[in-house]
Amino acid sequence: MHTIENVLQTLGLKAINKGTCTGSDWIGDTGSAQLISSYSPVDGKLIGKVAATTNVEYEQVITTAQKAFKEWRTIPAPKRGEVVRLYGNALRKYKDELGMLVSYEMGKSYQEGKGEVQEMIDICDFAVGLSRQLYGLTMHSERPSHRMYEQWHPLGIVSIISAFNFPVAVWAWNSMIAMVCGDVCVWKGSEKTPLCSVACQNILADVLKENGVPEGVSCVVTGDYKVGEWMTKDKRIPLVSATGSSRMGKIVGAEVAGRLGRTLLELGGNNAIIVTPNADLEITTIGTIFGAVGTCGQRCTSTRRLIVHESVYDKVKENLVNAYPQLTIGDPLDESNHVGPLIDKDAVANYLHSIEQVKAQGGSLLVDGGVLEGPGYESGCYVKPCIAEVTNDLAIVQHETFAPILYIMKYSTIDEAVAYQNDVPQGLSSAIMTDSIREAELFLSSAGSDCGIANVNIGTSGAEIGGAFGGEKETGGGRESGSDAWKAYMRRQTNTINYSKGIPLAQGIKFEF
């Protein structure tokens, strides 16, 4: 395996890095800039520093992006797709190194880090095909010798605000699709994982430069919520795509709506698995555990709630209680470990507070939680995945805690289970474990799950890029990645062509003088 030092060098990262890029040109002066320090949750060590974007630099980025859009939108979509294809090839070359950086800076397992880079590669492949398919529709006109159709045009600048838990893939979901659509992108990654943003742009910058892409097609800015505010208030940005908490999304949504801009919001998830009497309990155990502890419970699709029929409740509980002690917790770069650290000590504090709330509200712990100490856990960010036995009416169950806490509860009827599943403010991902076609179809019907994602016999976590990703209610309603999610990055235009020698009016109206 590569060493962290080699990885940083290969990806062009330094002790102090510029954090503002207009495409292939990193701008700003690190000597006088406010620096954001990135500490690894793996061992607590300083990885590197990144200069925060100033307002002057932000203006330079937006001005450059505006100019680039005028040229980029005129380049044929398949040609834009070729640039994305070449970026996908570059990611294949650096998959191991970038995956290791994701693991070390964010804390997810090395396998998950490489898997995240694979998602970037997959969305590049998807976008390349899409670049030859940006279809419109042809409609029949009621007027003779007329043709009606609709087509799609790029919007302009798309700002992408991404979160720490998927520090590279979510940006790629947005930017690769937006680029083939003819948009230009400005990316603000999480200030908790700034080196991942710099590394992705370093790889892309070489591709852009080698292929003569206009400066400004893909830009990076770095900073805290203030930089995000510049984007949300900026009338020059028609679309803001933001991933994060529901609280953050409400602020972004209100601000952008106030200027009649568009938002694509991917927010919180309080995801549940329903386990019926007809479930395969072996796959239920595996799917539940990965959903609950993968990425240390820091996925928006992580399994938070397990809703189990009373007839199999004791068996499911026994399987989980026996399995949890077998989980290995430690350095995520060691592929024998199942669970890495939380992102930082603030996340640890939220985890501990939620456990206390479970106890205070009348729940009980089936598998105890707690912070791990001693050799290998010096960062103070390693915690024990825990299971809490609860009832659906506890307030804590309504809350999304970004940590490996699984709430388990009983139900009696399938209608009751679906009601429990839907009885939270969030609506991202859901699943049912059953071999009954009736139960599965009910769950997938309009009377079933109210989430944007509903699965049968797989867990809540692990979406593929081919399907549109996103959810309802306080999850924000946005859709990214596959299917027809590309339409969010474009504007629809209806066209009517009159090829007759007269000008007949719609609805048979006569206008003569």
N, C-alpha and C positions, 0 to 999 in steps of 0.2 A: 504493500500500500504506500501511496505517496505520503510524505511528511507535510504538515501544515505549511511549513516554510517554503517547500517546493511548490505547493499549490498556489500560495500567494504570489510567488514569483512568476509562475506560468500564466496566471490570470492577469498579470500586469498590476498587481496591487502593491502599494508601498506603505511605509509607516504613516505617512500623511498623504492623503489623496484629494484631488480636486473633486468637487461634488456637483459640478454644473457642466453639462455637455450639450452642444448644439448639433450633435450628430457624430462627427469624428474629431471635433475640436473641443477639448476640455478647457474651460475658461476660468478666470478668477485667480486670485493671489492667496495661496494657502498661508502665507506668512502673516497676513493681517485678518484672516477670516475667523469666524466662530467655528470651532472644530467639534464634531460629534464623535465621541469615543465609542467604539464597538468592543464590548467585552463578551467573551464566549461564556454561555451558561454551562458549557461542558466542564471547564476547569477554572473559570473566573479570570482568565488571563486577557490582557488587552491584545486584540488582534490588529487593530489599526485605527486611524482617525480619518474622517472625511469632512471636508469644508462645507459648511452650510451655504446655501444659495442666498445671495443678497438680493434686495429688490432691484438694484441696477442690473444684476446678472439675469434675473428673472425676465426683465423687460427685453434684454438682448435675446433670450431664448424665444420669447413669444414673437418678437419682430422677425427673427430668423425663420421660425416655423410658418408664419403668415406668408412670407416670401416663397418658402419651399412649396407650400400647398398649391400656389398658382401654377407651378411647373409639374409637381407630382401628379395632380389630378388629370393632367393631359396625357400622361404616359399610359399606354394601353395596359389594362389590368393584368394580362398574362406576363407582361414585362415586369410589372410590380411583383407578381408572384414568383418570378425567377429570382429576385433579390431575397425573398423570404425563403425560397428553396436553398439558396446558398448559405443562409444563416442557419437553417436546420442542419446542413452538412457540417458547418463549423461547430455547432453544439454537439454533434456526434463525436467530433475530435476531442472536445474538452468535457465530455460527459462525466468522467470519473472525478476530474479536478473540481468542476463546478458543483457536482453532487456532494463532494467532501466539504466544500466551503459552506454550502447550505446546511449540512449537518453540524458543522462546527460553530457557525455563527448563530443558527436558530435553535439547534438542540435535537432535531429529529434524527432518527437512525440513518446510518449511511445508506442503507437500502432504500429508505424513503427519500433521502436526498437525491439519489440517482434516479429514483422513480419520478421525482418532480421534474428533473431535467428531461426525462423521457417524455413527459407530458408536453414540454416545450417543443421537442422534436416532432411529436405527433401533431400538435396544432400547426406547426409549420407545414407539414405534409397536407393537412386538411385545407389550409389556406391556399396552398398552391393549386389544388384542384378547384377550390372555390373561385379562384381568379379567372377561370374560364366559364363560370356558371352564374354570374350575378344577374339572375333572370328577372325579367319583368313579365307582364301579361298583355295579351291582346284581347280587346273587347269588341263586340259588334256594336256599331253605332245605329241609332234609330233613324239617322239621316242618310239618304242615298249618296253614294260616292264619297263617303267619309270613312276614315279609319281611326279607331281609338286604341291607344295602348298606354301602358305605364312603364316608367323606367326609374332607375335608382342612381342618385348622384352622391358623391362624397360630401360630408358635412363641413369639414375644415379641420380645426385643431381638436383633437380628443385628449383630454387630460385623464391620466390613470393614477389613481391613488390606491396603492396596494398595502396589504397587511403583512405582519412579520411571519405568520404561520405558513404561508406559501410565498416566500420572498421572491421567487422568480417565475413560477408557472402562471400565476394569475395575470401578471404583466404580459406574458406571451399570449395568453388567451385573448386579451384585448388588442394588443398592438399588432400582432401578426394578421389578425382579421381586419383591423382598421387600415393597415397599410395596403393590403390588396384591394380594399374598397376605395383607396385613393385619398384617405385621410393622412394627416401627420399627427404625431403623438408626443406628448410631454408627460414623462413618468416621474412621480414622486413615490419612491418606495418608503417602507417603514424606516423611521430613524433608529429602530432597534436592530435592523439588518442592513445598514447602508452599503457594506462592502459587496453584498450580493448584487445590488443595483449597479455598482461601478463595474464589477466583473462582467455582468451581462452586456453592458454597453461597450466595454473594451472589446469583447468578441464581435459585437455587431458593428462597431466603428470600422474595423478592418474590412468587413464585407461592404459597407456603404462606400467607403473610400475607393476600394478596388473596382467598384461597379459604377462610379461616377454619379452616385445618388446625390441629389441636391442637399446641401447642408441645411438641417432643420427638419428633416423627415422624421427622425426619431431622436428625441432629446431627453435629458435627465436633469432633474432638480433635486436637491437634498435639503431636508430640514424638518422641523416639527409641524404642528398644526397650523402655524402662521403661514407657511408656504402653501398649505392646503387651502387656507382662506383666500390667498391671492387668486388661486385657480377658481374657486367656487364663485367669487365675486366678479371674475373677469368676463366681460361681455364678448370678448374676442374668442372665447372658448364655447362652442355650441353644445358640447357633450362632456359631462364629467362622469367618469366611471369610478366609483369608490367602493372599496371593500373594507369592512371593519365592523364595529359594533352597531347595534340598532340606534344607540344614543348618538353616535357620530353621524349615522345616516340620516337621522331626522334633521340634524343641523344642516348638513350638506343639501338635502332635498329641499328644505325650506329656502335656503339662500339662493340656490340655482333657479327654483321655481319663481322666486321674486323677480328675476330678470327674464323669465320665460325661456330659460335654457332647458336642456334635457339632462336627465340623470339616468345612470344605469347603476343600481344599488344592489350589492351583495352583502347582506348584513348577518345578524345572528341566527343561530340554529339551536333548537332545543329538541333534539331528534329522538324518536322512540322506535323500539322494535316491539311488535305484538307477537307473543308466543301462544299459539293455540294448542288445543289437545291433539291436533293432527300434525304437530311440528316434528321434524327430525331434530332430536335434541343434540346430536353431535355437531351438526353444522350450526345449530343455534348457539352452542357454547363458543365455537371458534369465531363466528361472525360477531357475536356480542363482545367478546374480549378484545378483538382487534379494533372494533368500532369505539370501544370505551377507552382503551389505553394507547392506541396508535397516536404518534406525535404527542404523547403524554396528555391526551385529551384536548389538544389545542387545534383541532380541525373544526371548521364551521359545520362539518357533517358528522362530528363525533357523536357516538351513542351516549345520550344522557339518561334516558329512561328505558326501563325494561318492564313491559306490561304483560304479565304472565297469567294464563288461565289457572284457576284455583286447583284443577285436577292434576296439573303437572308442576305447580309452583314449587313444592318441596324438592322435587327432583332437579329442576333447573337451578334452584338456589344451592343445592348440594354440589352440583357440577361446578358452579362458579366459585364457590367457597373453597373447593378442593383445587381448582385450577390456578387461582390468583397467587398462592404462595410459590408456584412454579415460575412465575414471571421473574426475569432477571432485569435488574435496574442498574444502569451505569453508563459509562462512556458510550455514546451512540456511534462512535467510530469503530467500536468493537462489535462486529456483526453477530456475536453470540448473545448480545443484550437485546431485550425486547423493548425496553422503555428508557428514554433519555430524560433530560431535565426539562423543567418549565423554563420559559424564556428569561425570567428575571425574578428578583425577590418580591417585587410587587405582585406578581402572579402567585407566588408562594403564599403571600399574606391573604390574597383573595381565596385561595384554596382552603387555608386554615379557617378563615372566617365562615366559609360555607359549611364546613364540617361542624363548627360550633352551632350554626343555625339549624342544622339537621337535628342535633341533640336538643336544642332549646325548643324546637317546634314539635317534639315528640317522636321523631324518628330514632332509629338505632343502627349502629354500624355492625354489619355482618363480617366485613373485613376492615380492620382498622387502617386509618391513614396515618400521616405524620411525615416529618421532614427527616431525611437520612443524613447522618453525620459520619465522619471518620474518613479514612483514606479513600480517595476516588470521588468524594462528595464535597470537596472543599469549596465549590462555588456556592453552596447553600441553596441550590435550585432543584435538587433531587427530592422527589416526594413519592410516597407509596400510593399506588392506585388503590382505591377503596370502594366498598359497596355499602350503600345505605338502604335499609328496609324502611319504606315510607308508605303513606297513603297519598292519594292524588290531591287531597285538599291542602297539603302543606305549601306555604308560600314559597319556600325554597325551590320546590319542584317547578314553579313557573319561571324561575330565574336561570339564565344560562351562565354557568361557571366554566370558564375556559381551563379546565383541569380534569384529571382522571378520576372523577367521582361518578359512580353509576347508581342511579336510584331504581330500586326494584319494588314493584307493587302487584297486587292481585286484581283480577277481574272475574266476573261471573258469566257475562254474555258477550258475544262479539260486538253488539251495538254499544255496550258499555266500554269495551276496549277502544273502539274507534272514537267514542266521545272523549275518553282520557287522552288518546293520541292527539286529538285536535284542540284540547283544552289548554293551550298555551299561546302566548302572543306571537311566537315565531312559527314559521311554516316552511322550513327548508327541505329536510330529508326525512324519510320514514320507511319502515319495512314491516313485513309480516312474515312469520315463519309458519308455514302450513303446507300440507299435502292435499288439502281440500280445495278443489277448483271453485266451489261456491264461496268459501272464505276469501280466497285470493281475488276473485272477481268483485266481490263486495268492497274489499279494501281499495281496489283500483277504480271503482265507480265514482260517480259524482256524490254519492252518499257516503263515500269512504274517506280516505286520507285527504286533508286539505293542503298538503305540501306540494311544492314544485317537483319533488322527486319522490316516487313511491316504488319500492322494490318488493319482490317476492323471493324469499329464500336466499337472499343475500343481505348483508348488513346495510347500515345507513351511510357508510363511508366508502369512498373509492369510486368516484364517478369517472366515466369514460368521456373523451373529448368529442365523440361523435354526436352526443345528445346535448341539447341546450341545458345549461347549468344555472340554477337559481331557484328562488322560492317566493312564497306569498306572505301576506300580513307584514309583521315587523322584519321579515327578511328582505323586504324592499321591492320585490316584484321584478327585478332585473333578470336578464338571461344573457349568459356568455357562452363562448366556445362553439359547439356544433349546431346542427339543425339549421334553422333560419335566423339564428341569433345575429348574423351579419347585418340584418336590416336595421338594428339599433344604431349602427355606425353610418347610416346613409339617410338621405332624404328622398321621399317618393315624389315623383312628378307624373301627372296625367297629361297625355298629349292627344290632341285631335287634329287630324290632317284632312282637309277638304281638297279632293282632287277633281271636283266637278267645275262647271263653268258658272254656277250660281252660288248663292250663299243661303241655303235653307237653314232656318233657325230651329233650335231644339223645341220639343213639345208642340211643333206645328205652328208656332207663333208667326203671324204675318206682320211685317213692318215695312210699309211702302210709303213713298212720298215722291 
